[in-house]
Amino acid sequence: MSAEIQNEPREEKVRAQSPKERRILWGLVLAFAVLVFVSFMLMDSVTKQRRTTDWVAHTHNVLSQLDLLVHSLTDAENGRRGFLLSGQDRYLRHHQNAVERAQNALQELRVLTKDSPKQSGACEQLGPLVHQRLTISTNSIKARQESGLDTATQMTFTEEGQKAMEPIRQIVAQMNAEENHLLKERRARQKKSADGANGLAVLASGLSLALFAGLSILLSRENRRRRRAEEGLQQTNRQLEQRVQQRMAELSQQRRELQLIFDTVPAIIFYKDSHHRLLRINQASARCFGIPREQLEGRTDKEIGSPHADRYYRDEEEVMNTGQPKLGIIEPVETAGGTRWLQTDKFPYRDEAGRIVGVIGFAMDITERKQAEEEVRKLNADLERRVAERTAELKAANDELEAFSYSISHDLRAPLRAVNGFAQILAKQLGPNLSPEMALSLERIRASGKNMGELIDGLLAFSRFSRQPLLKVPVDAEALVQQVLGDLRPEFAQRRVDIEVGKLPPCEADPTLLQQVFTNLISNALKYSRQRDPAVIKIDSRPENGEHVYFVQDNGAGFDMEYATRLFQVFQRLHTTEEFEGTGVGLAIVHRIVHRHGGRIWAEAQVGRGATFYFTLDGVSR
């Protein structure tokens, strides 16, 4: 019973609180419902406001694209006119960019006016007109590129372009008017929607206060996150600055090293701009000029006072105009110590875009070499003077030799003829009465006179062949040898002689003198093989050390090689007159003729087994 009495007040209390709670609950529900309704209305108002705003923006966009289309067509026309007048590509690029903007604007208008049949139709009319206008402009540019600036033709294109532009402007004006009308209506609807939104905004202000608390919390959290991000960014910036400073230190070190190399190189190095102004030089250049670097850099050669500036400028202009280096330029330079000579290589100096903006030069001081060349020139001049003097002396000696030969020819022959004449008279008048001893003496007198005459003839021949002018022409050596054999045939017609003529290459020689060489050598071969039956003579050639060697070989008496050096001296003989006749002049003549041709002659032999005479001629090579 007591428990029931205690529970009754609790139940009454619950029943007493329930209406209040229900009111609170209904109040919350109502507040929530009102909040939901206000939110819904506000959302609807905002949606209408956004839609209206979008239509207003849409109208502004259409107007903007129309204006862009007209301005792009105008820019294209300006670019066309600029290209027509100047022919510069930058105006052509301006025209092409404007054409692209106009086409993009027209395409955008087609998209924007799909919601309006009237505007869409106007846009479709605008497309062919814009295409026609751009085609006229493009044709005008092509005509300018192909035929140059033809004023009459371009005036025609300009008039056609203006005619094509008039309907474009009319359609654009109509579309602008329609869009302005739509803009006015849409702005009125926008204002009405904005007023409704303002009322609803007042109802939503209470909710904004509640949201403000939550937003404050969120902002606080965002500020903490941002501070952490800023601290991380500052740390990254500090690390980046350290890396930049480290890289700058490395670049500075590399710059110092390059500068050290630049100033240490003994060659003269300089940079000049397109106005021939020295931009930079190394220490070797400053030492060469004897002027501090600071007084040279930034100045031209004329400003420095060089009398050779124009010469330098011509070479540098050639390098910059052709884009090709100029190497091995020998040029003087005036320094504090006098004139120095440089051998300079100049190269075009290009910027990052590849344009030539100056000249780079590398030069070596060759003053000592020039001085040596001048010394050599003086020595050559002195040598030429001495050669001329020696030539004059040789000419005088030759003149004396010629006078001596004349004296031998005339002065010695007269008493020799007298001696021979008197000997013949005595032999004729006293012939029957002469004793054998006297007859032998007269015969010896006549033989000695004849031998003396032959010696005089040989000496004159040697002198003549030494002084005869050398006229080198192409010579068929084989044909020449056959001619010599034909001339000598009477000498061996009564003997058995086997003569073999091999392959003889043609040569450059004096044909008369070369004939005398073969004549003397073959005659000697016939003479010294007289006691052989049969006599064997071989005339041939062989290659040796890049040249052809001619030779005449026989199987005759031969000689001792110990005395071979005497063979080619005048009047030197290795056999007695009783064994083989002769004067000792023939081989001396051969030696002189071969020597005058720039060749050489030598002999190989064995006593009793024959001899071979070899000779070469300058210019006869394989």
C-alpha positions as CSV (number, residue, x, y, z in Angstrom):
1,M,0.0,0.0,0.0
2,S,2.8,2.4,0.8
3,A,4.5,1.7,-2.5
4,E,1.4,2.5,-4.4
5,I,1.0,5.7,-2.4
6,Q,4.6,6.6,-3.4
7,N,4.2,5.8,-7.2
8,E,1.1,7.9,-7.6
9,P,2.9,11.3,-7.2
10,R,5.5,10.2,-9.7
11,E,2.9,9.3,-12.3
12,E,1.1,12.6,-11.7
13,K,4.3,14.4,-12.1
14,V,5.0,12.7,-15.4
15,R,1.6,13.5,-16.5
16,A,2.0,17.1,-15.4
17,Q,5.4,17.4,-17.4
18,S,4.2,15.7,-20.6
19,P,2.3,18.7,-22.1
20,K,5.2,21.0,-21.6
21,E,7.5,18.6,-23.1
22,R,5.1,18.1,-25.9
23,R,5.0,21.8,-26.5
24,I,8.7,22.0,-26.5
25,L,8.8,19.1,-28.8
26,W,6.2,20.6,-31.0
27,G,8.0,23.9,-30.8
28,L,11.2,22.2,-31.9
29,V,9.3,20.4,-34.7
30,L,7.7,23.6,-35.7
31,A,11.0,25.4,-35.5
32,F,12.5,22.7,-37.6
33,A,9.6,22.8,-40.0
34,V,9.8,26.5,-40.3
35,L,13.6,26.2,-40.8
36,V,13.1,23.6,-43.4
37,F,10.4,25.6,-45.1
38,V,12.5,28.8,-45.0
39,S,15.4,26.8,-46.2
40,F,13.4,25.4,-49.0
41,M,12.0,28.8,-50.0
42,L,15.4,30.3,-49.7
43,M,16.9,27.5,-51.8
44,D,14.1,28.0,-54.4
45,S,14.7,31.7,-54.4
46,V,18.4,31.2,-54.7
47,T,17.9,28.8,-57.5
48,K,15.7,31.2,-59.4
49,Q,18.2,34.0,-58.7
50,R,21.0,31.8,-60.0
51,R,19.0,30.9,-63.1
52,T,18.2,34.5,-63.7
53,T,21.8,35.5,-63.1
54,D,22.9,32.7,-65.5
55,W,20.6,34.1,-68.2
56,V,22.0,37.6,-67.6
57,A,25.5,36.2,-67.8
58,H,24.5,34.3,-70.9
59,T,23.3,37.5,-72.5
60,H,26.5,39.3,-71.6
61,N,28.5,36.4,-73.0
62,V,26.6,36.6,-76.3
63,L,27.2,40.4,-76.4
64,S,30.9,39.8,-75.6
65,Q,31.3,37.2,-78.3
66,L,29.6,39.5,-80.9
67,D,31.9,42.3,-79.9
68,L,34.9,39.8,-80.0
69,L,33.8,38.7,-83.5
70,V,33.7,42.3,-84.8
71,H,37.0,43.2,-83.2
72,S,38.7,40.0,-84.5
73,L,37.6,40.8,-88.0
74,T,38.9,44.3,-87.6
75,D,42.2,43.0,-86.2
76,A,42.5,40.6,-89.1
77,E,42.0,43.5,-91.5
78,N,44.7,45.5,-89.7
79,G,47.1,42.6,-89.8
80,R,46.4,42.2,-93.5
81,R,47.1,45.9,-94.2
82,G,50.3,45.8,-92.1
83,F,51.6,42.8,-94.0
84,L,50.6,44.4,-97.4
85,L,52.6,47.6,-96.5
86,S,55.6,46.1,-94.8
87,G,55.8,42.4,-95.9
88,Q,56.8,41.5,-92.3
89,D,55.8,38.1,-90.9
90,R,54.7,39.5,-87.5
91,Y,51.7,41.2,-89.2
92,L,50.9,37.9,-90.9
93,R,51.0,36.2,-87.5
94,H,48.7,39.0,-86.1
95,H,46.3,38.3,-89.0
96,Q,46.3,34.6,-88.4
97,N,45.7,35.0,-84.7
98,A,42.8,37.4,-85.4
99,V,41.3,34.9,-87.9
100,E,41.5,32.1,-85.3
101,R,39.7,34.3,-82.7
102,A,37.0,35.3,-85.1
103,Q,36.3,31.6,-86.0
104,N,36.3,30.7,-82.3
105,A,33.9,33.6,-81.5
106,L,31.5,32.5,-84.3
107,Q,31.6,28.9,-83.0
108,E,30.9,30.1,-79.5
109,L,27.9,32.2,-80.7
110,R,26.4,29.1,-82.4
111,V,26.6,27.3,-79.1
112,L,25.2,30.2,-77.1
113,T,22.3,31.0,-79.4
114,K,20.9,27.5,-79.5
115,D,18.2,28.4,-77.0
116,S,16.9,31.3,-79.3
117,P,15.6,30.3,-82.7
118,K,15.7,33.9,-83.8
119,Q,19.3,34.4,-82.7
120,S,20.4,31.0,-83.9
121,G,19.1,31.8,-87.4
122,A,20.9,35.1,-87.4
123,C,24.1,33.3,-86.3
124,E,23.7,30.8,-89.2
125,Q,23.4,33.8,-91.6
126,L,26.5,35.3,-90.1
127,G,28.7,32.1,-90.7
128,P,28.9,32.3,-94.5
129,L,29.4,36.1,-94.4
130,V,32.3,35.8,-91.9
131,H,33.8,32.9,-94.0
132,Q,33.5,35.1,-97.2
133,R,35.2,38.1,-95.4
134,L,38.1,35.9,-94.1
135,T,38.5,34.3,-97.6
136,I,38.9,37.7,-99.2
137,S,41.5,38.7,-96.6
138,T,43.4,35.4,-97.1
139,N,43.4,35.8,-100.9
140,S,44.7,39.3,-100.6
141,I,47.7,38.1,-98.5
142,K,48.4,35.2,-101.0
143,A,48.4,37.8,-103.8
144,R,50.9,39.9,-101.9
145,Q,53.2,36.9,-101.3
146,E,53.1,35.7,-104.8
147,S,53.0,38.9,-106.9
148,G,54.2,41.6,-104.5
149,L,52.4,44.8,-103.6
150,D,50.0,45.4,-106.5
151,T,48.0,48.5,-105.5
152,A,45.2,48.0,-107.9
153,T,44.6,44.4,-106.9
154,Q,44.8,45.1,-103.2
155,M,42.3,48.0,-103.6
156,T,39.9,45.5,-105.2
157,F,40.3,43.1,-102.3
158,T,39.8,46.0,-99.8
159,E,36.5,47.1,-101.5
160,E,35.3,43.5,-101.6
161,G,36.1,43.1,-97.9
162,Q,34.3,46.3,-97.0
163,K,31.2,45.2,-98.9
164,A,31.3,41.8,-97.2
165,M,31.6,43.5,-93.8
166,E,28.4,45.6,-94.1
167,P,25.9,42.7,-93.8
168,I,28.0,41.3,-91.0
169,R,27.7,44.6,-89.1
170,Q,23.9,44.7,-89.7
171,I,23.4,41.2,-88.5
172,V,25.6,41.8,-85.4
173,A,23.6,45.0,-84.7
174,Q,20.3,43.1,-84.9
175,M,21.6,40.4,-82.6
176,N,22.9,43.1,-80.2
177,A,19.5,44.8,-80.1
178,E,17.7,41.4,-79.4
179,E,20.2,40.5,-76.7
180,N,19.8,44.0,-75.1
181,H,16.1,43.5,-75.0
182,L,16.5,40.1,-73.4
183,L,19.0,41.6,-71.0
184,K,16.4,44.2,-69.8
185,E,13.8,41.5,-69.2
186,R,16.1,39.2,-67.4
187,R,17.5,42.0,-65.2
188,A,13.9,42.8,-64.1
189,R,13.3,39.2,-63.2
190,Q,16.7,39.1,-61.5
191,K,15.7,42.1,-59.3
192,K,12.4,40.6,-58.3
193,S,14.1,37.3,-57.4
194,A,16.7,39.2,-55.4
195,D,14.0,41.0,-53.4
196,G,12.4,37.7,-52.5
197,A,15.8,36.3,-51.6
198,N,16.5,39.2,-49.3
199,G,13.3,38.5,-47.3
200,L,14.2,34.9,-47.0
201,A,17.7,35.9,-46.0
202,V,16.4,37.8,-43.0
203,L,14.6,34.6,-41.9
204,A,17.8,32.6,-42.4
205,S,19.9,35.1,-40.3
206,G,19.1,33.2,-37.1
207,L,20.3,30.1,-38.6
208,S,23.4,31.9,-39.7
209,L,24.3,32.6,-36.1
210,A,24.2,29.0,-35.2
211,L,26.3,28.2,-38.3
212,F,28.7,30.9,-37.2
213,A,29.7,28.9,-34.2
214,G,30.4,25.8,-36.2
215,L,32.2,27.9,-38.8
216,S,34.3,29.5,-36.1
217,I,35.4,26.0,-34.9
218,L,36.1,25.0,-38.5
219,L,38.1,28.2,-39.1
220,S,40.1,27.7,-35.9
221,R,41.0,24.2,-37.1
222,E,41.8,25.5,-40.5
223,N,44.1,28.2,-39.0
224,R,46.0,25.6,-37.1
225,R,46.4,23.5,-40.2
226,R,47.5,26.6,-42.2
227,R,50.1,27.6,-39.5
228,R,51.5,24.1,-39.7
229,A,51.6,24.3,-43.5
230,E,53.3,27.8,-43.4
231,E,55.9,26.5,-41.0
232,G,56.6,23.6,-43.4
233,L,56.8,26.0,-46.3
234,Q,59.2,28.3,-44.4
235,Q,61.4,25.3,-43.7
236,T,61.4,24.3,-47.4
237,N,62.2,27.9,-48.3
238,R,65.2,27.9,-46.0
239,Q,66.4,24.7,-47.5
240,L,65.9,26.1,-51.0
241,E,67.8,29.2,-50.1
242,Q,70.7,27.1,-48.8
243,R,70.8,25.1,-52.0
244,V,70.7,28.3,-54.1
245,Q,73.5,29.8,-52.1
246,Q,75.5,26.6,-52.5
247,R,74.9,26.6,-56.3
248,M,75.8,30.3,-56.5
249,A,79.1,29.5,-54.7
250,E,79.8,26.7,-57.2
251,L,79.0,29.0,-60.1
252,S,81.2,31.7,-58.7
253,Q,84.1,29.2,-58.3
254,Q,83.6,28.0,-61.9
255,R,83.6,31.6,-63.0
256,R,86.9,32.2,-61.2
257,E,88.4,29.1,-62.7
258,L,87.3,30.0,-66.2
259,Q,88.6,33.6,-65.7
260,L,91.9,32.1,-64.5
261,I,92.1,29.9,-67.6
262,F,91.0,32.9,-69.8
263,D,93.8,35.1,-68.4
264,T,96.5,32.3,-68.3
265,V,96.2,31.3,-71.9
266,P,99.1,32.8,-73.8
267,A,97.0,33.4,-76.9
268,I,95.3,36.8,-77.3
269,I,91.5,36.4,-77.0
270,F,88.9,39.1,-77.5
271,Y,85.1,39.6,-77.9
272,K,83.7,42.4,-80.1
273,D,80.0,43.4,-80.6
274,S,78.5,44.3,-84.0
275,H,79.8,47.8,-83.6
276,H,83.4,46.6,-83.3
277,R,83.5,47.5,-79.6
278,L,85.7,45.4,-77.4
279,L,83.4,43.7,-74.9
280,R,86.0,41.6,-73.2
281,I,89.7,40.7,-73.5
282,N,92.1,38.5,-71.6
283,Q,95.3,39.4,-69.8
284,A,97.5,38.4,-72.8
285,S,95.7,41.1,-74.9
286,A,96.4,43.8,-72.3
287,R,100.0,42.8,-72.1
288,C,100.3,42.9,-75.9
289,F,98.9,46.4,-76.1
290,G,100.7,47.6,-73.0
291,I,97.4,49.2,-71.8
292,P,95.3,48.2,-68.8
293,R,92.3,46.0,-69.6
294,E,89.9,48.6,-68.1
295,Q,91.1,51.2,-70.7
296,L,90.5,48.8,-73.6
297,E,87.1,47.2,-72.8
298,G,84.1,49.1,-74.1
299,R,86.1,51.0,-76.8
300,T,86.6,50.4,-80.5
301,D,90.0,50.2,-82.2
302,K,89.5,53.7,-83.6
303,E,88.8,55.1,-80.1
304,I,92.0,53.3,-78.9
305,G,93.9,55.1,-81.7
306,S,94.9,52.1,-83.9
307,P,95.9,53.1,-87.4
308,H,94.8,49.7,-88.7
309,A,91.2,49.9,-87.4
310,D,89.7,50.0,-90.9
311,R,91.6,46.8,-91.8
312,Y,90.2,45.1,-88.7
313,Y,86.7,46.3,-89.4
314,R,86.7,44.9,-93.0
315,D,87.6,41.4,-91.8
316,E,85.1,41.5,-88.9
317,E,82.3,42.7,-91.2
318,E,83.1,39.8,-93.6
319,V,82.8,37.3,-90.8
320,M,79.5,38.8,-89.5
321,N,78.0,39.1,-92.9
322,T,78.9,35.6,-94.2
323,G,78.7,33.7,-90.9
324,Q,81.9,31.9,-91.8
325,P,85.2,32.1,-89.8
326,K,88.2,33.8,-91.3
327,L,91.4,32.0,-90.4
328,G,95.1,32.8,-90.6
329,I,94.8,36.6,-90.9
330,I,98.3,38.2,-90.7
331,E,97.8,41.7,-89.3
332,P,99.9,44.4,-87.6
333,V,99.0,45.9,-84.2
334,E,100.5,49.0,-82.6
335,T,101.6,48.5,-79.0
336,A,103.5,50.5,-76.4
337,G,106.6,48.6,-77.5
338,G,106.2,49.2,-81.2
339,T,104.5,47.3,-84.1
340,R,103.8,43.7,-83.4
341,W,102.5,41.1,-85.9
342,L,99.6,38.8,-85.1
343,Q,98.1,35.7,-86.8
344,T,94.4,35.9,-86.0
345,D,91.4,33.6,-86.4
346,K,88.0,35.3,-86.3
347,F,84.7,33.5,-85.7
348,P,81.1,34.7,-85.6
349,Y,79.7,35.3,-82.1
350,R,76.1,34.2,-81.8
351,D,73.5,34.8,-79.0
352,E,71.2,32.1,-77.6
353,A,68.8,32.6,-80.5
354,G,71.6,31.9,-83.0
355,R,71.8,35.5,-84.3
356,I,75.3,36.8,-85.0
357,V,75.9,39.7,-82.6
358,G,79.7,40.1,-82.8
359,V,83.1,38.4,-83.4
360,I,85.3,36.2,-81.3
361,G,89.0,36.4,-82.0
362,F,92.1,34.2,-81.2
363,A,95.5,35.6,-82.1
364,M,99.1,34.5,-81.7
365,D,102.0,36.9,-81.6
366,I,104.2,36.0,-84.6
367,T,106.5,39.0,-84.5
368,E,109.6,36.8,-84.0
369,R,108.6,34.7,-87.0
370,K,108.0,37.8,-89.1
371,Q,111.4,39.1,-88.1
372,A,112.9,35.7,-89.1
373,E,111.1,35.8,-92.4
374,E,112.4,39.3,-93.0
375,E,115.9,38.0,-92.2
376,V,115.5,35.1,-94.6
377,R,114.2,37.5,-97.2
378,K,117.3,39.6,-96.8
379,L,119.5,36.6,-96.9
380,N,117.8,35.4,-100.0
381,A,118.3,38.8,-101.6
382,D,121.9,38.7,-100.6
383,L,122.1,35.1,-102.0
384,E,120.5,36.3,-105.3
385,R,123.0,39.1,-105.5
386,R,125.9,36.7,-104.9
387,V,124.4,34.2,-107.4
388,A,124.1,37.0,-109.9
389,E,127.8,37.9,-109.3
390,R,128.8,34.3,-109.6
391,T,126.7,33.9,-112.7
392,A,128.5,36.9,-114.2
393,E,131.9,35.3,-113.2
394,L,130.8,32.0,-114.8
395,K,129.7,33.9,-117.9
396,A,133.1,35.6,-118.1
397,A,134.8,32.2,-117.6
398,N,132.7,30.7,-120.4
399,D,133.6,33.6,-122.6
400,E,137.3,33.0,-121.8
401,L,136.7,29.3,-122.5
402,E,135.1,30.1,-125.8
403,A,138.0,32.4,-126.7
404,F,140.4,29.6,-125.7
405,S,138.5,27.1,-127.9
406,Y,138.7,29.6,-130.8
407,S,142.4,30.0,-130.2
408,I,142.8,26.2,-130.2
409,S,140.7,25.8,-133.3
410,H,142.7,28.4,-135.3
411,D,146.1,29.0,-133.7
412,L,147.0,25.4,-133.0
413,R,145.6,23.9,-136.3
414,A,147.9,26.1,-138.5
415,P,151.3,24.8,-137.1
416,L,149.8,21.3,-136.9
417,R,148.9,21.5,-140.6
418,A,152.4,22.8,-141.4
419,V,154.1,19.9,-139.5
420,N,151.9,17.3,-141.3
421,G,152.5,19.1,-144.7
422,F,156.3,19.2,-144.3
423,A,156.3,15.5,-143.2
424,Q,154.3,14.5,-146.3
425,I,156.7,16.6,-148.6
426,L,159.7,14.9,-147.1
427,A,158.2,11.5,-147.4
428,K,157.3,12.2,-151.1
429,Q,160.6,13.8,-152.1
430,L,162.9,11.6,-150.2
431,G,160.8,8.4,-150.1
432,P,163.2,6.1,-152.1
433,N,166.2,7.5,-150.3
434,L,164.9,7.3,-146.7
435,S,166.3,4.8,-144.4
436,P,163.9,2.6,-142.5
437,E,164.6,4.6,-139.3
438,M,163.8,8.0,-141.0
439,A,160.7,6.5,-142.7
440,L,159.5,5.3,-139.3
441,S,160.2,8.7,-137.8
442,L,158.2,10.5,-140.5
443,E,155.3,8.0,-140.0
444,R,155.4,8.8,-136.2
445,I,155.3,12.5,-137.0
446,R,152.2,12.1,-139.2
447,A,150.5,9.8,-136.6
448,S,151.2,12.2,-133.8
449,G,149.8,15.1,-135.9
450,K,146.7,13.1,-136.6
451,N,146.3,12.2,-132.9
452,M,146.8,15.9,-132.0
453,G,144.1,16.9,-134.5
454,E,141.7,14.4,-133.0
455,L,142.5,15.7,-129.5
456,I,141.8,19.2,-130.6
457,D,138.5,18.1,-132.2
458,G,137.5,16.2,-129.0
459,L,138.3,19.2,-126.8
460,L,136.2,21.5,-129.1
461,A,133.4,19.0,-129.0
462,F,133.5,18.8,-125.2
463,S,133.4,22.6,-125.0
464,R,130.6,22.8,-127.5
465,F,128.4,20.3,-125.7
466,S,129.0,22.0,-122.4
467,R,127.8,25.4,-123.8
468,Q,125.0,24.2,-126.1
469,P,121.6,25.4,-124.9
470,L,119.4,22.7,-123.3
471,L,116.0,22.3,-125.1
472,K,114.0,19.6,-123.4
473,V,111.1,18.0,-125.4
474,P,109.4,14.6,-125.2
475,V,111.7,12.1,-126.8
476,D,111.0,8.5,-128.1
477,A,114.1,6.8,-126.7
478,E,113.6,3.6,-128.7
479,A,113.3,5.4,-132.0
480,L,116.4,7.5,-131.1
481,V,118.4,4.4,-130.4
482,Q,117.3,2.8,-133.7
483,Q,118.5,6.0,-135.5
484,V,121.9,5.8,-133.8
485,L,122.3,2.1,-134.7
486,G,121.5,3.0,-138.4
487,D,124.2,5.7,-138.3
488,L,126.8,3.3,-136.8
489,R,125.9,0.3,-138.9
490,P,128.9,0.8,-141.4
491,E,131.3,0.4,-138.4
492,F,130.1,-3.2,-137.7
493,A,128.8,-4.2,-141.1
494,Q,131.8,-6.7,-141.5
495,R,131.5,-8.1,-138.0
496,R,129.2,-10.5,-136.2
497,V,127.4,-8.4,-133.7
498,D,124.2,-9.3,-131.8
499,I,122.4,-6.1,-130.7
500,E,119.4,-6.4,-128.4
501,V,117.2,-3.3,-127.9
502,G,114.8,-3.6,-125.0
503,K,111.8,-1.5,-124.0
504,L,113.0,2.1,-123.5
505,P,110.5,4.5,-121.9
506,P,110.0,7.9,-123.4
507,C,111.6,10.8,-121.6
508,E,112.0,14.6,-121.5
509,A,115.4,15.5,-122.9
510,D,117.3,17.5,-125.6
511,P,117.1,15.1,-128.6
512,T,120.4,16.2,-130.1
513,L,122.4,15.8,-126.8
514,L,120.6,12.5,-125.9
515,Q,121.5,11.1,-129.4
516,Q,125.2,12.0,-128.7
517,V,125.0,10.1,-125.4
518,F,123.7,6.9,-127.0
519,T,126.1,7.4,-129.9
520,N,129.2,7.6,-127.7
521,L,128.1,4.7,-125.4
522,I,127.2,2.3,-128.3
523,S,130.4,3.3,-130.2
524,N,132.4,2.4,-127.1
525,A,130.6,-0.9,-126.8
526,L,131.3,-1.7,-130.5
527,K,135.0,-0.7,-130.1
528,Y,135.8,-2.6,-126.9
529,S,134.0,-5.7,-128.1
530,R,135.9,-5.8,-131.3
531,Q,137.9,-8.9,-130.3
532,R,134.7,-10.9,-129.5
533,D,133.0,-13.1,-132.0
534,P,130.2,-12.6,-131.8
535,A,130.0,-9.3,-130.0
536,V,126.9,-9.0,-127.8
537,I,125.5,-5.5,-127.0
538,K,122.3,-4.9,-125.0
539,I,120.5,-1.6,-124.8
540,D,117.7,-1.6,-122.3
541,S,116.2,0.0,-119.1
542,R,115.0,-1.0,-115.7
543,P,113.0,0.6,-112.9
544,E,115.0,1.6,-109.8
545,N,113.9,3.6,-106.7
546,G,111.1,5.3,-108.6
547,E,113.0,6.2,-111.7
548,H,114.0,4.5,-115.0
549,V,117.7,3.6,-115.5
550,Y,118.9,3.3,-119.1
551,F,122.0,1.1,-119.8
552,V,124.3,-0.1,-122.6
553,Q,126.0,-3.4,-121.9
554,D,128.7,-5.3,-123.9
555,N,130.8,-8.4,-123.6
556,G,134.1,-6.6,-124.5
557,A,137.4,-6.0,-122.8
558,G,135.9,-4.5,-119.6
559,F,138.1,-2.6,-117.1
560,D,139.3,-2.7,-113.5
561,M,136.7,-1.1,-111.2
562,E,139.5,0.4,-109.1
563,Y,140.0,3.0,-111.9
564,A,136.3,3.6,-112.6
565,T,136.4,7.1,-111.2
566,R,138.7,8.2,-114.0
567,L,136.4,7.1,-116.8
568,F,134.5,10.3,-117.1
569,Q,137.4,12.7,-116.9
570,V,138.7,14.5,-120.0
571,F,141.6,12.7,-121.8
572,Q,141.6,9.9,-119.2
573,R,141.8,6.4,-120.7
574,L,142.1,2.9,-119.2
575,H,143.5,1.3,-122.4
576,T,146.5,2.2,-124.6
577,T,146.1,3.7,-128.0
578,E,147.7,0.5,-129.5
579,E,144.9,-1.6,-128.0
580,F,142.0,0.7,-128.7
581,E,142.1,4.0,-130.5
582,G,140.5,7.1,-128.9
583,T,141.1,10.5,-127.2
584,G,139.4,10.0,-123.8
585,V,136.8,12.7,-124.5
586,G,133.7,10.6,-125.4
587,L,132.7,9.5,-121.9
588,A,133.5,12.9,-120.5
589,I,131.0,14.3,-123.1
590,V,128.4,11.7,-122.0
591,H,129.0,12.6,-118.3
592,R,128.6,16.3,-119.0
593,I,125.3,15.9,-121.0
594,V,123.7,13.5,-118.4
595,H,124.7,16.0,-115.6
596,R,123.2,18.9,-117.5
597,H,119.9,16.9,-117.7
598,G,119.9,16.5,-113.9
599,G,120.7,12.8,-114.1
600,R,123.6,10.6,-113.0
601,I,125.9,8.1,-114.8
602,W,128.0,5.2,-113.5
603,A,129.6,2.0,-114.8
604,E,130.1,-1.6,-113.7
605,A,132.7,-4.0,-115.3
606,Q,135.0,-6.9,-115.0
607,V,138.3,-7.2,-116.9
608,G,137.7,-9.5,-119.9
609,R,134.0,-9.9,-119.3
610,G,132.6,-6.6,-120.6
611,A,131.1,-3.4,-119.1
612,T,127.7,-1.9,-118.5
613,F,127.2,1.9,-118.5
614,Y,124.1,3.2,-116.6
615,F,122.5,6.6,-116.7
616,T,119.3,8.4,-115.6
617,L,117.6,11.6,-116.7
618,D,115.7,14.1,-114.5
619,G,111.9,13.7,-115.0
620,V,111.9,10.1,-116.2
621,S,109.9,8.2,-113.5
622,R,107.5,5.3,-113.3
